[in-house]
Amino acid sequence: MNPNVPAGSTVALFIPCYTEQIFPETGMALAKLLRHFGLIPVNVPHQTCCGQPAFNTGYREQAVPLAERFLRQFELYDWIVAPSGSCVSMVKVFYGDLDLSDRGRKRWAKVKERIFEGTQFLYHQLGIREIGGSYPARVALHESCHAKRELGVDGEIKALLGSIKELDLVIPPGSDECCGFGGTFSMKFPELSREIGLDKLSAIQKSGAQIVTAVDDSCLMHLHGLARRRNIDVRTVHALRIMAKAMGL
C-alpha cells in the first residue's frame, strides 16, 4: 500500500449517472476492489450529476449549480474515486472553465487534487502492480478520450490488465481514437457517431478479441449497441469488472 493511503482509509465513491442507472455492477466492482485492498468505500448520499452533459452541450451556466453541489458534497473527503475517466476529467479539469463562486473555486482547488479514476487510484495511490487471479479471454483495450487525453490514463490500465493470468490483452490500431459516443454528440450526429463506432469495432474484430474493455461504461455502451445491431460477436466489460472477476470478488 502507498503510505499516502493507509489501510482503513475512507474513500468516497463518485458514481456517475449512467453507472448508477445502467451499470451498477461497475460501481460494485470498484467498491469490492477498494475493500479488498483494505480501504473503506462509502457512498456519498444524494450525489447528483456532475454537470458534464450540460457543459458538453454548451449550457455552461446551467452546469454551474450541479458543479457547486458536487463540490459541497465531496469536499470533506480525502479520497474520491470513480469508475469513469470522463466524469473525473469533468471535475478535475473542466470545472476550471466554469464561473464558480469564490467558495466553489476554493472547494474545487481541494477536490481536484483528491479525485481519481479507478485504475489510476489503484496504480498510483495504492501502488498496486499486479491484480492476480485469472480471466481466460482475449481482451481488446479501448482508450477512452477523456481518460487518455485529460487524465493521462495509459500504462496503468495496461499494466493492471496485463498482470492477470490467461488474459490476452491486445491493443488494436486506433485504440486511442474516439468510439463515436461523445455524450450528446451521438444524439446530434447519429450517422457520424455510428460510422466512427463501426470503424472501432472493425479494428477490434480483426484483433480476434472476444471482449472490449475501457474505463468508461459510456463508451462501452455505445460499442455494445452497435455490435448488437450489427450482430458482431464482441462483448463489452468495464476494466474494473474484469479485475474484480479475475480476483473472485
ZADO-1210 file (C-alpha; in nm, 4 decimals, padded with zeros to 6 digits):
<atoms>
<atom x="00.0000" y="00.0000" z="00.0000" code="MET" pos="1"/>
<atom x="00.1098" y="00.3538" z="-00.0714" code="ASN" pos="2"/>
<atom x="00.1706" y="00.5342" z="00.2606" code="PRO" pos="3"/>
<atom x="-00.0467" y="00.8207" z="00.1345" code="ASN" pos="4"/>
<atom x="-00.3491" y="00.5911" z="00.1615" code="VAL" pos="5"/>
<atom x="-00.3120" y="00.3886" z="00.4811" code="PRO" pos="6"/>
<atom x="-00.5203" y="00.0770" z="00.5358" code="ALA" pos="7"/>
<atom x="-00.8612" y="00.1600" z="00.6741" code="GLY" pos="8"/>
<atom x="-00.8866" y="00.4935" z="00.4952" code="SER" pos="9"/>
<atom x="-01.2307" y="00.6068" z="00.3861" code="THR" pos="10"/>
<atom x="-01.2767" y="00.6511" z="00.0116" code="VAL" pos="11"/>
<atom x="-01.5771" y="00.8376" z="-00.1281" code="ALA" pos="12"/>
<atom x="-01.7375" y="00.6682" z="-00.4269" code="LEU" pos="13"/>
<atom x="-01.8305" y="00.9084" z="-00.7058" code="PHE" pos="14"/>
<atom x="-02.0835" y="00.7078" z="-00.9052" code="ILE" pos="15"/>
<atom x="-02.1705" y="00.8652" z="-01.2434" code="PRO" pos="16"/>
<atom x="-02.5344" y="00.8815" z="-01.3519" code="CYS" pos="17"/>
<atom x="-02.5099" y="00.6093" z="-01.6161" code="TYR" pos="18"/>
<atom x="-02.3205" y="00.3813" z="-01.3785" code="THR" pos="19"/>
<atom x="-02.5922" y="00.4080" z="-01.1170" code="GLU" pos="20"/>
<atom x="-02.8806" y="00.3712" z="-01.3596" code="GLN" pos="21"/>
<atom x="-02.7460" y="00.1259" z="-01.6193" code="ILE" pos="22"/>
<atom x="-02.4214" y="-00.0334" z="-01.4973" code="PHE" pos="23"/>
<atom x="-02.4454" y="-00.0638" z="-01.1166" code="PRO" pos="24"/>
<atom x="-02.2241" y="-00.3737" z="-01.1331" code="GLU" pos="25"/>
<atom x="-01.9317" y="-00.1482" z="-01.2288" code="THR" pos="26"/>
<atom x="-01.9746" y="00.0614" z="-00.9172" code="GLY" pos="27"/>
<atom x="-01.9970" y="-00.2576" z="-00.7120" code="MET" pos="28"/>
<atom x="-01.6757" y="-00.3864" z="-00.8692" code="ALA" pos="29"/>
<atom x="-01.4947" y="-00.0671" z="-00.7690" code="LEU" pos="30"/>
<atom x="-01.6235" y="-00.0955" z="-00.4126" code="ALA" pos="31"/>
<atom x="-01.5158" y="-00.4611" z="-00.3925" code="LYS" pos="32"/>
<atom x="-01.1662" y="-00.3815" z="-00.5170" code="LEU" pos="33"/>
<atom x="-01.1200" y="-00.0968" z="-00.2708" code="LEU" pos="34"/>
<atom x="-01.2454" y="-00.3140" z="00.0138" code="ARG" pos="35"/>
<atom x="-01.0145" y="-00.5979" z="-00.0911" code="HIS" pos="36"/>
<atom x="-00.7161" y="-00.3641" z="-00.0704" code="PHE" pos="37"/>
<atom x="-00.8032" y="-00.2616" z="00.2834" code="GLY" pos="38"/>
<atom x="-00.9998" y="00.0582" z="00.2317" code="LEU" pos="39"/>
<atom x="-01.3498" y="00.1590" z="00.3349" code="ILE" pos="40"/>
<atom x="-01.5588" y="00.2699" z="00.0348" code="PRO" pos="41"/>
<atom x="-01.8532" y="00.4913" z="00.1235" code="VAL" pos="42"/>
<atom x="-02.1451" y="00.6040" z="-00.0853" code="ASN" pos="43"/>
<atom x="-02.1943" y="00.9795" z="-00.0667" code="VAL" pos="44"/>
<atom x="-02.5702" y="01.0289" z="-00.0146" code="PRO" pos="45"/>
<atom x="-02.7781" y="01.2378" z="-00.2517" code="HIS" pos="46"/>
<atom x="-02.4984" y="01.2833" z="-00.5054" code="GLN" pos="47"/>
<atom x="-02.6234" y="01.4062" z="-00.8405" code="THR" pos="48"/>
<atom x="-02.4900" y="01.4622" z="-01.1917" code="CYS" pos="49"/>
<atom x="-02.1521" y="01.6360" z="-01.2097" code="CYS" pos="50"/>
<atom x="-02.2846" y="01.8598" z="-01.4888" code="GLY" pos="51"/>
<atom x="-02.0894" y="01.7155" z="-01.7790" code="GLN" pos="52"/>
<atom x="-02.3848" y="01.6651" z="-02.0214" code="PRO" pos="53"/>
<atom x="-02.4885" y="02.0298" z="-01.9857" code="ALA" pos="54"/>
<atom x="-02.1287" y="02.1512" z="-02.0130" code="PHE" pos="55"/>
<atom x="-02.0507" y="01.9453" z="-02.3230" code="ASN" pos="56"/>
<atom x="-02.3686" y="02.0640" z="-02.4943" code="THR" pos="57"/>
<atom x="-02.2799" y="02.4281" z="-02.4399" code="GLY" pos="58"/>
<atom x="-02.5002" y="02.5000" z="-02.1382" code="TYR" pos="59"/>
<atom x="-02.2179" y="02.6111" z="-01.9130" code="ARG" pos="60"/>
<atom x="-02.4311" y="02.8383" z="-01.6979" code="GLU" pos="61"/>
<atom x="-02.6693" y="02.5513" z="-01.6245" code="GLN" pos="62"/>
<atom x="-02.3764" y="02.3273" z="-01.5299" code="ALA" pos="63"/>
<atom x="-02.2630" y="02.5614" z="-01.2517" code="VAL" pos="64"/>
<atom x="-02.5281" y="02.4682" z="-00.9879" code="PRO" pos="65"/>
<atom x="-02.4512" y="02.0994" z="-01.0419" code="LEU" pos="66"/>
<atom x="-02.0792" y="02.1620" z="-01.0049" code="ALA" pos="67"/>
<atom x="-02.1298" y="02.3703" z="-00.6908" code="GLU" pos="68"/>
<atom x="-02.3464" y="02.0955" z="-00.5403" code="ARG" pos="69"/>
<atom x="-02.0921" y="01.8265" z="-00.6265" code="PHE" pos="70"/>
<atom x="-01.8123" y="02.0237" z="-00.4623" code="LEU" pos="71"/>
<atom x="-02.0171" y="02.0806" z="-00.1459" code="ARG" pos="72"/>
<atom x="-02.0918" y="01.7086" z="-00.1221" code="GLN" pos="73"/>
<atom x="-01.7383" y="01.5827" z="-00.1758" code="PHE" pos="74"/>
<atom x="-01.5104" y="01.8491" z="-00.0260" code="GLU" pos="75"/>
<atom x="-01.4868" y="01.6759" z="00.3126" code="LEU" pos="76"/>
<atom x="-01.3385" y="01.3534" z="00.1727" code="TYR" pos="77"/>
<atom x="-00.9649" y="01.2975" z="00.1425" code="ASP" pos="78"/>
<atom x="-01.0018" y="01.0439" z="-00.1396" code="TRP" pos="79"/>
<atom x="-01.2647" y="01.0373" z="-00.4147" code="ILE" pos="80"/>
<atom x="-01.2697" y="00.7596" z="-00.6738" code="VAL" pos="81"/>
<atom x="-01.4953" y="00.6976" z="-00.9736" code="ALA" pos="82"/>
<atom x="-01.5245" y="00.4186" z="-01.2323" code="PRO" pos="83"/>
<atom x="-01.5050" y="00.6774" z="-01.5096" code="SER" pos="84"/>
<atom x="-01.2315" y="00.8814" z="-01.6719" code="GLY" pos="85"/>
<atom x="-01.4873" y="01.1040" z="-01.8397" code="SER" pos="86"/>
<atom x="-01.6672" y="01.2254" z="-01.5283" code="CYS" pos="87"/>
<atom x="-01.3450" y="01.2564" z="-01.3287" code="VAL" pos="88"/>
<atom x="-01.1973" y="01.4753" z="-01.6026" code="SER" pos="89"/>
<atom x="-01.5067" y="01.6960" z="-01.5872" code="MET" pos="90"/>
<atom x="-01.4453" y="01.7634" z="-01.2187" code="VAL" pos="91"/>
<atom x="-01.0665" y="01.7646" z="-01.2230" code="LYS" pos="92"/>
<atom x="-01.0175" y="01.9673" z="-01.5416" code="VAL" pos="93"/>
<atom x="-01.3285" y="02.1317" z="-01.6818" code="PHE" pos="94"/>
<atom x="-01.4713" y="02.2725" z="-01.3604" code="TYR" pos="95"/>
<atom x="-01.1912" y="02.5227" z="-01.4084" code="GLY" pos="96"/>
<atom x="-01.3791" y="02.6595" z="-01.7111" code="ASP" pos="97"/>
<atom x="-01.6979" y="02.7253" z="-01.5137" code="LEU" pos="98"/>
<atom x="-01.7975" y="03.0517" z="-01.3497" code="ASP" pos="99"/>
<atom x="-01.7901" y="02.9081" z="-00.9990" code="LEU" pos="100"/>
<atom x="-01.8491" y="03.1168" z="-00.6889" code="SER" pos="101"/>
<atom x="-01.5437" y="03.2163" z="-00.4864" code="ASP" pos="102"/>
<atom x="-01.6310" y="02.9477" z="-00.2322" code="ARG" pos="103"/>
<atom x="-01.6873" y="02.6960" z="-00.5093" code="GLY" pos="104"/>
<atom x="-01.3482" y="02.7712" z="-00.6612" code="ARG" pos="105"/>
<atom x="-01.1804" y="02.7178" z="-00.3251" code="LYS" pos="106"/>
<atom x="-01.3610" y="02.3861" z="-00.2883" code="ARG" pos="107"/>
<atom x="-01.2568" y="02.2864" z="-00.6392" code="TRP" pos="108"/>
<atom x="-00.8915" y="02.3614" z="-00.5615" code="ALA" pos="109"/>
<atom x="-00.9093" y="02.0933" z="-00.2919" code="LYS" pos="110"/>
<atom x="-01.1318" y="01.8399" z="-00.4647" code="VAL" pos="111"/>
<atom x="-00.9405" y="01.8322" z="-00.7934" code="LYS" pos="112"/>
<atom x="-00.6315" y="01.7059" z="-00.6094" code="GLU" pos="113"/>
<atom x="-00.8280" y="01.4299" z="-00.4359" code="ARG" pos="114"/>
<atom x="-01.0339" y="01.2809" z="-00.7177" code="ILE" pos="115"/>
<atom x="-00.9148" y="00.9865" z="-00.9259" code="PHE" pos="116"/>
<atom x="-01.0273" y="00.7452" z="-01.1954" code="GLU" pos="117"/>
<atom x="-01.0340" y="00.3906" z="-01.0564" code="GLY" pos="118"/>
<atom x="-00.7357" y="00.2320" z="-01.2306" code="THR" pos="119"/>
<atom x="-00.5171" y="00.5367" z="-01.1675" code="GLN" pos="120"/>
<atom x="-00.6060" y="00.5257" z="-00.7999" code="PHE" pos="121"/>
<atom x="-00.5171" y="00.1567" z="-00.7749" code="LEU" pos="122"/>
<atom x="-00.1885" y="00.2028" z="-00.9587" code="TYR" pos="123"/>
<atom x="-00.0582" y="00.5341" z="-00.8278" code="HIS" pos="124"/>
<atom x="-00.2203" y="00.5891" z="-00.4894" code="GLN" pos="125"/>
<atom x="-00.2261" y="00.2280" z="-00.3692" code="LEU" pos="126"/>
<atom x="00.0834" y="00.1142" z="-00.5539" code="GLY" pos="127"/>
<atom x="-00.0898" y="-00.1928" z="-00.6987" code="ILE" pos="128"/>
<atom x="00.1118" y="-00.3503" z="-00.9797" code="ARG" pos="129"/>
<atom x="-00.0419" y="-00.6967" z="-01.0049" code="GLU" pos="130"/>
<atom x="-00.4078" y="-00.7877" z="-00.9896" code="ILE" pos="131"/>
<atom x="-00.3594" y="-01.1629" z="-00.9769" code="GLY" pos="132"/>
<atom x="-00.6191" y="-01.4266" z="-01.0479" code="GLY" pos="133"/>
<atom x="-00.7154" y="-01.5308" z="-01.3987" code="SER" pos="134"/>
<atom x="-00.9520" y="-01.4219" z="-01.6738" code="TYR" pos="135"/>
<atom x="-00.9298" y="-01.6532" z="-01.9746" code="PRO" pos="136"/>
<atom x="-01.0147" y="-01.4302" z="-02.2697" code="ALA" pos="137"/>
<atom x="-00.8627" y="-01.2181" z="-02.5424" code="ARG" pos="138"/>
<atom x="-00.9436" y="-00.8605" z="-02.4469" code="VAL" pos="139"/>
<atom x="-00.9100" y="-00.5506" z="-02.6656" code="ALA" pos="140"/>
<atom x="-00.8486" y="-00.2180" z="-02.4954" code="LEU" pos="141"/>
<atom x="-01.0367" y="00.0958" z="-02.5968" code="HIS" pos="142"/>
<atom x="-00.8548" y="00.4000" z="-02.4591" code="GLU" pos="143"/>
<atom x="-01.1304" y="00.6461" z="-02.3750" code="SER" pos="144"/>
<atom x="-01.0777" y="01.0038" z="-02.4929" code="CYS" pos="145"/>
<atom x="-01.1052" y="01.1913" z="-02.1633" code="HIS" pos="146"/>
<atom x="-00.9215" y="00.9255" z="-01.9644" code="ALA" pos="147"/>
<atom x="-00.6352" y="00.9195" z="-02.2137" code="LYS" pos="148"/>
<atom x="-00.6050" y="01.2867" z="-02.3002" code="ARG" pos="149"/>
<atom x="-00.7227" y="01.4743" z="-01.9917" code="GLU" pos="150"/>
<atom x="-00.6134" y="01.2338" z="-01.7169" code="LEU" pos="151"/>
<atom x="-00.3248" y="01.0593" z="-01.8907" code="GLY" pos="152"/>
<atom x="-00.4532" y="00.7059" z="-01.8273" code="VAL" pos="153"/>
<atom x="-00.2195" y="00.4850" z="-02.0287" code="ASP" pos="154"/>
<atom x="00.0322" y="00.2455" z="-01.8785" code="GLY" pos="155"/>
<atom x="-00.1692" y="00.1945" z="-01.5608" code="GLU" pos="156"/>
<atom x="-00.4579" y="00.0053" z="-01.7134" code="ILE" pos="157"/>
<atom x="-00.2296" y="-00.1879" z="-01.9477" code="LYS" pos="158"/>
<atom x="-00.0106" y="-00.2998" z="-01.6577" code="ALA" pos="159"/>
<atom x="-00.3013" y="-00.3986" z="-01.4349" code="LEU" pos="160"/>
<atom x="-00.4878" y="-00.5940" z="-01.7020" code="LEU" pos="161"/>
<atom x="-00.1617" y="-00.7393" z="-01.8306" code="GLY" pos="162"/>
<atom x="-00.0887" y="-00.8854" z="-01.4875" code="SER" pos="163"/>
<atom x="-00.3966" y="-01.1089" z="-01.4953" code="ILE" pos="164"/>
<atom x="-00.3243" y="-01.4701" z="-01.5850" code="LYS" pos="165"/>
<atom x="-00.4800" y="-01.6083" z="-01.9049" code="GLU" pos="166"/>
<atom x="-00.5895" y="-01.2596" z="-02.0120" code="LEU" pos="167"/>
<atom x="-00.4505" y="-01.1877" z="-02.3577" code="ASP" pos="168"/>
<atom x="-00.4539" y="-00.8083" z="-02.3803" code="LEU" pos="169"/>
<atom x="-00.4467" y="-00.6645" z="-02.7321" code="VAL" pos="170"/>
<atom x="-00.4155" y="-00.3005" z="-02.8371" code="ILE" pos="171"/>
<atom x="-00.5927" y="-00.2680" z="-03.1753" code="PRO" pos="172"/>
<atom x="-00.4912" y="00.0007" z="-03.4265" code="PRO" pos="173"/>
<atom x="-00.6641" y="00.3246" z="-03.3327" code="GLY" pos="174"/>
<atom x="-00.7208" y="00.2122" z="-02.9744" code="SER" pos="175"/>
<atom x="-00.6884" y="00.5741" z="-02.8596" code="ASP" pos="176"/>
<atom x="-00.9313" y="00.7102" z="-03.1186" code="GLU" pos="177"/>
<atom x="-01.2852" y="00.8134" z="-03.0251" code="CYS" pos="178"/>
<atom x="-01.5529" y="00.5435" z="-03.0186" code="CYS" pos="179"/>
<atom x="-01.8078" y="00.7906" z="-03.1550" code="GLY" pos="180"/>
<atom x="-02.0176" y="00.8305" z="-02.8407" code="PHE" pos="181"/>
<atom x="-01.9190" y="01.1714" z="-02.7068" code="GLY" pos="182"/>
<atom x="-02.2308" y="01.2032" z="-02.4923" code="GLY" pos="183"/>
<atom x="-02.4832" y="01.4250" z="-02.6709" code="THR" pos="184"/>
<atom x="-02.2620" y="01.4149" z="-02.9829" code="PHE" pos="185"/>
<atom x="-02.4107" y="01.0736" z="-03.0610" code="SER" pos="186"/>
<atom x="-02.7602" y="01.2238" z="-03.0468" code="MET" pos="187"/>
<atom x="-02.6824" y="01.5323" z="-03.2545" code="LYS" pos="188"/>
<atom x="-02.4776" y="01.3478" z="-03.5160" code="PHE" pos="189"/>
<atom x="-02.6034" y="00.9874" z="-03.5085" code="PRO" pos="190"/>
<atom x="-02.4767" y="00.8881" z="-03.8537" code="GLU" pos="191"/>
<atom x="-02.1243" y="01.0146" z="-03.7887" code="LEU" pos="192"/>
<atom x="-02.1272" y="00.8633" z="-03.4405" code="SER" pos="193"/>
<atom x="-02.2285" y="00.5271" z="-03.5868" code="ARG" pos="194"/>
<atom x="-01.9565" y="00.5234" z="-03.8512" code="GLU" pos="195"/>
<atom x="-01.6850" y="00.6147" z="-03.6000" code="ILE" pos="196"/>
<atom x="-01.8031" y="00.3341" z="-03.3743" code="GLY" pos="197"/>
<atom x="-01.8150" y="00.0804" z="-03.6556" code="LEU" pos="198"/>
<atom x="-01.4563" y="00.1659" z="-03.7511" code="ASP" pos="199"/>
<atom x="-01.3585" y="00.0959" z="-03.3915" code="LYS" pos="200"/>
<atom x="-01.5468" y="-00.2350" z="-03.3881" code="LEU" pos="201"/>
<atom x="-01.3855" y="-00.3393" z="-03.7163" code="SER" pos="202"/>
<atom x="-01.0387" y="-00.2993" z="-03.5651" code="ALA" pos="203"/>
<atom x="-01.1468" y="-00.4907" z="-03.2557" code="ILE" pos="204"/>
<atom x="-01.2859" y="-00.7755" z="-03.4661" code="GLN" pos="205"/>
<atom x="-00.9649" y="-00.8009" z="-03.6662" code="LYS" pos="206"/>
<atom x="-00.7681" y="-00.8312" z="-03.3414" code="SER" pos="207"/>
<atom x="-00.9525" y="-01.1527" z="-03.2620" code="GLY" pos="208"/>
<atom x="-01.0711" y="-01.0178" z="-02.9269" code="ALA" pos="209"/>
<atom x="-01.3777" y="-01.1664" z="-02.7620" code="GLN" pos="210"/>
<atom x="-01.4181" y="-00.8707" z="-02.5282" code="ILE" pos="211"/>
<atom x="-01.3549" y="-00.4970" z="-02.5479" code="VAL" pos="212"/>
<atom x="-01.2814" y="-00.3110" z="-02.2265" code="THR" pos="213"/>
<atom x="-01.2325" y="00.0501" z="-02.1175" code="ALA" pos="214"/>
<atom x="-01.2501" y="00.2648" z="-01.8052" code="VAL" pos="215"/>
<atom x="-01.5752" y="00.4278" z="-01.9215" code="ASP" pos="216"/>
<atom x="-01.9055" y="00.2432" z="-01.9460" code="ASP" pos="217"/>
<atom x="-02.0424" y="00.5224" z="-02.1655" code="SER" pos="218"/>
<atom x="-01.8012" y="00.4249" z="-02.4444" code="CYS" pos="219"/>
<atom x="-01.8735" y="00.0571" z="-02.3911" code="LEU" pos="220"/>
<atom x="-02.2486" y="00.1196" z="-02.4002" code="MET" pos="221"/>
<atom x="-02.2128" y="00.2818" z="-02.7417" code="HIS" pos="222"/>
<atom x="-01.9994" y="-00.0021" z="-02.8781" code="LEU" pos="223"/>
<atom x="-02.2307" y="-00.2640" z="-02.7290" code="HIS" pos="224"/>
<atom x="-02.5330" y="-00.1113" z="-02.9003" code="GLY" pos="225"/>
<atom x="-02.3598" y="-00.1027" z="-03.2381" code="LEU" pos="226"/>
<atom x="-02.2289" y="-00.4573" z="-03.2009" code="ALA" pos="227"/>
<atom x="-02.5719" y="-00.5901" z="-03.1104" code="ARG" pos="228"/>
<atom x="-02.7442" y="-00.4206" z="-03.4034" code="ARG" pos="229"/>
<atom x="-02.4805" y="-00.5477" z="-03.6480" code="ARG" pos="230"/>
<atom x="-02.4626" y="-00.8981" z="-03.4948" code="ASN" pos="231"/>
<atom x="-02.0947" y="-00.8504" z="-03.4125" code="ILE" pos="232"/>
<atom x="-01.9836" y="-01.1099" z="-03.1592" code="ASP" pos="233"/>
<atom x="-01.7893" y="-00.8867" z="-02.9196" code="VAL" pos="234"/>
<atom x="-01.8763" y="-00.8377" z="-02.5538" code="ARG" pos="235"/>
<atom x="-01.8150" y="-00.5184" z="-02.3563" code="THR" pos="236"/>
<atom x="-01.6895" y="-00.5335" z="-01.9964" code="VAL" pos="237"/>
<atom x="-01.5548" y="-00.2470" z="-01.7842" code="HIS" pos="238"/>
<atom x="-01.1910" y="-00.2884" z="-01.6802" code="ALA" pos="239"/>
<atom x="-01.2753" y="-00.2773" z="-01.3091" code="LEU" pos="240"/>
<atom x="-01.5274" y="-00.5578" z="-01.3526" code="ARG" pos="241"/>
<atom x="-01.2630" y="-00.7695" z="-01.5250" code="ILE" pos="242"/>
<atom x="-01.0229" y="-00.7113" z="-01.2363" code="MET" pos="243"/>
<atom x="-01.2821" y="-00.7932" z="-00.9716" code="ALA" pos="244"/>
<atom x="-01.3922" y="-01.1057" z="-01.1584" code="LYS" pos="245"/>
<atom x="-01.0330" y="-01.2245" z="-01.2017" code="ALA" pos="246"/>
<atom x="-00.9788" y="-01.1923" z="-00.8273" code="MET" pos="247"/>
<atom x="-01.3002" y="-01.3762" z="-00.7460" code="GLY" pos="248"/>
<atom x="-01.4597" y="-01.0759" z="-00.5789" code="LEU" pos="249"/>
</atoms>
